[in-house]
Amino acid sequence: MTSGSRSWILALVAASVSLIIATPAQAAQPPAGYPTSQVMAIVSNPAYGEIPIRRGFYDADSNRGFGMDKAWHKHNITSLNAQQIIMASPNGSEQGNGNIDLHTYVGYYRCPENQGSCTLQTQILVHGIDAPNTANYISGWPVDGTVGLLTAYCDNDDRAKDCPNWVTYSLDHPGAENPYAPNALGTQATGQEHTPAPTSPDSAPLRRTKGVRADKFAYSYQPLAPTISK
């Protein structure tokens, strides 16, 4: 085989490898006809009115998206019920672009057997971004109305603003006891109904709490109390 033939074959192989590597970049795009504008829920926020949560989309390769899918797949808020609770917060502030930053505090407590109270171990500020403007498209995908939930994320040291697994569980099960806690306080609670989220919680699996040294989970639209009663 001549050196010219070898060079041609190597170039062909390199081009083939490049094509194979580039192909998955399209995998994160929604398929044709994906219902990005579909309204999954409408939240009645006492301070900011009705906020739609659209299905939206999230493309990890371009880091573009909006709605339920972006909060779910990018920031690990894996429950529509949890997203409704976040968007129902009356504790918000207007951003320079007109969006509303809604605040929810999520955390967990330890409850020693020899004490009558529980002590806050960790709390995270969760942001829900409401875009009250109307739009036809976002990044080329249909909105067809008020945008509503643009994204939701946790205020933590992770640049990606991903939420720990226990955040969704805390939102879906406020006051619940951790079934995996070393000193679990009896039977598992089933969670509470919330006015802004009338549908049944799409709960994260209980295994999400397994690595957390917590006895009770909680959320509030104001900073959590340092201690609570058992």
KAQUI-V606821 format. One record per residue. N is the residue number from 1. RES is the residue in one letter. PHI is phi in whole degrees, 0 to 359 (NA if undefined). D_CENTER is the distance of its C-alpha to the mean C-alpha in Angstrom with 2 decimals. Layout:
BEGIN
N/RES/PHI/D_CENTER ; N/RES/PHI/D_CENTER
END
This chain:
BEGIN
1/M/NA/57.46 ; 2/T/285/57.88 ; 3/S/298/55.66 ; 4/G/295/54.79 ; 5/S/294/53.67 ; 6/R/299/51.53 ; 7/S/298/49.85 ; 8/W/294/49.14 ; 9/I/294/47.62 ; 10/L/298/45.43 ; 11/A/295/44.20 ; 12/L/295/43.46 ; 13/V/297/41.48 ; 14/A/299/39.47 ; 15/A/294/38.67 ; 16/S/294/37.63 ; 17/V/297/35.28 ; 18/S/300/33.73 ; 19/L/294/33.21 ; 20/I/295/31.58 ; 21/I/292/29.17 ; 22/A/285/28.25 ; 23/T/302/27.68 ; 24/P/299/24.21 ; 25/A/301/22.86 ; 26/Q/278/23.10 ; 27/A/294/21.14 ; 28/A/280/17.70 ; 29/Q/291/19.06 ; 30/P/298/18.52 ; 31/P/291/21.81 ; 32/A/304/24.34 ; 33/G/84/23.81 ; 34/Y/300/20.08 ; 35/P/280/19.26 ; 36/T/298/16.85 ; 37/S/274/18.31 ; 38/Q/301/17.92 ; 39/V/275/16.86 ; 40/M/276/14.68 ; 41/A/195/15.07 ; 42/I/238/16.76 ; 43/V/264/15.91 ; 44/S/267/19.07 ; 45/N/275/18.36 ; 46/P/295/21.59 ; 47/A/255/21.79 ; 48/Y/235/20.50 ; 49/G/80/21.36 ; 50/E/280/19.67 ; 51/I/236/16.33 ; 52/P/282/15.58 ; 53/I/248/12.34 ; 54/R/269/13.61 ; 55/R/301/12.82 ; 56/G/63/13.03 ; 57/F/195/12.80 ; 58/Y/217/11.85 ; 59/D/253/14.93 ; 60/A/293/14.52 ; 61/D/287/18.22 ; 62/S/262/18.43 ; 63/N/57/14.99 ; 64/R/241/15.00 ; 65/G/157/12.96 ; 66/F/193/11.37 ; 67/G/76/9.92 ; 68/M/304/7.88 ; 69/D/297/8.52 ; 70/K/292/7.47 ; 71/A/299/3.86 ; 72/W/286/4.41 ; 73/H/274/7.20 ; 74/K/272/7.20 ; 75/H/250/4.56 ; 76/N/67/4.28 ; 77/I/260/2.21 ; 78/T/260/5.57 ; 79/S/200/7.47 ; 80/L/296/8.86 ; 81/N/301/10.60 ; 82/A/298/7.93 ; 83/Q/294/6.81 ; 84/Q/296/10.61 ; 85/I/298/11.27 ; 86/I/299/9.42 ; 87/M/283/11.35 ; 88/A/272/14.45 ; 89/S/294/15.01 ; 90/P/278/18.54 ; 91/N/268/18.18 ; 92/G/222/17.68 ; 93/S/217/19.59 ; 94/E/278/20.64 ; 95/Q/271/20.12 ; 96/G/299/23.04 ; 97/N/269/21.90 ; 98/G/94/21.65 ; 99/N/287/17.90 ; 100/I/250/16.79 ; 101/D/263/14.57 ; 102/L/263/13.52 ; 103/H/253/13.40 ; 104/T/224/12.27 ; 105/Y/256/13.60 ; 106/V/235/12.46 ; 107/G/199/15.02 ; 108/Y/216/17.56 ; 109/Y/239/21.35 ; 110/R/254/24.34 ; 111/C/233/27.20 ; 112/P/302/30.50 ; 113/E/298/32.98 ; 114/N/269/35.74 ; 115/Q/234/33.95 ; 116/G/267/33.24 ; 117/S/225/30.03 ; 118/C/243/26.65 ; 119/T/249/25.63 ; 120/L/295/22.25 ; 121/Q/260/21.28 ; 122/T/210/17.98 ; 123/Q/222/15.75 ; 124/I/233/12.81 ; 125/L/275/12.33 ; 126/V/256/8.93 ; 127/H/259/9.52 ; 128/G/246/9.04 ; 129/I/260/11.38 ; 130/D/260/13.81 ; 131/A/257/16.32 ; 132/P/281/19.28 ; 133/N/281/21.43 ; 134/T/263/22.47 ; 135/A/207/22.36 ; 136/N/273/23.87 ; 137/Y/218/21.86 ; 138/I/232/19.09 ; 139/S/53/20.11 ; 140/G/87/22.52 ; 141/W/247/20.34 ; 142/P/296/21.13 ; 143/V/244/19.59 ; 144/D/60/22.86 ; 145/G/152/22.23 ; 146/T/296/20.08 ; 147/V/292/16.85 ; 148/G/74/14.83 ; 149/L/300/11.08 ; 150/L/273/11.23 ; 151/T/195/7.82 ; 152/A/213/5.58 ; 153/Y/202/5.81 ; 154/C/261/8.00 ; 155/D/272/11.73 ; 156/N/223/13.23 ; 157/D/281/15.95 ; 158/D/284/14.00 ; 159/R/300/14.73 ; 160/A/284/11.71 ; 161/K/60/9.60 ; 162/D/289/7.64 ; 163/C/267/6.71 ; 164/P/301/9.53 ; 165/N/302/9.61 ; 166/W/288/11.21 ; 167/V/296/8.64 ; 168/T/299/7.45 ; 169/Y/299/11.21 ; 170/S/298/12.30 ; 171/L/292/10.74 ; 172/D/282/12.24 ; 173/H/226/15.40 ; 174/P/296/16.58 ; 175/G/84/20.00 ; 176/A/288/19.80 ; 177/E/270/21.81 ; 178/N/284/20.59 ; 179/P/293/22.69 ; 180/Y/255/22.86 ; 181/A/294/23.97 ; 182/P/302/27.45 ; 183/N/236/28.83 ; 184/A/304/26.85 ; 185/L/264/28.17 ; 186/G/112/29.22 ; 187/T/285/27.58 ; 188/Q/288/23.89 ; 189/A/285/22.67 ; 190/T/261/21.11 ; 191/G/94/18.79 ; 192/Q/234/19.59 ; 193/E/279/19.60 ; 194/H/231/18.15 ; 195/T/305/19.86 ; 196/P/286/16.95 ; 197/A/228/15.59 ; 198/P/288/18.83 ; 199/T/278/17.64 ; 200/S/295/17.43 ; 201/P/297/14.20 ; 202/D/272/12.71 ; 203/S/284/12.59 ; 204/A/292/11.44 ; 205/P/301/14.83 ; 206/L/297/16.89 ; 207/R/299/17.41 ; 208/R/295/14.08 ; 209/T/263/16.11 ; 210/K/296/19.21 ; 211/G/268/19.27 ; 212/V/256/18.49 ; 213/R/277/21.67 ; 214/A/223/20.65 ; 215/D/251/22.50 ; 216/K/224/20.47 ; 217/F/247/16.93 ; 218/A/203/16.39 ; 219/Y/216/14.58 ; 220/S/202/16.43 ; 221/Y/273/16.49 ; 222/Q/233/19.04 ; 223/P/309/19.32 ; 224/L/291/19.79 ; 225/A/292/23.43 ; 226/P/298/24.92 ; 227/T/223/26.46 ; 228/I/223/26.28 ; 229/S/280/28.82 ; 230/K/292/28.52
END
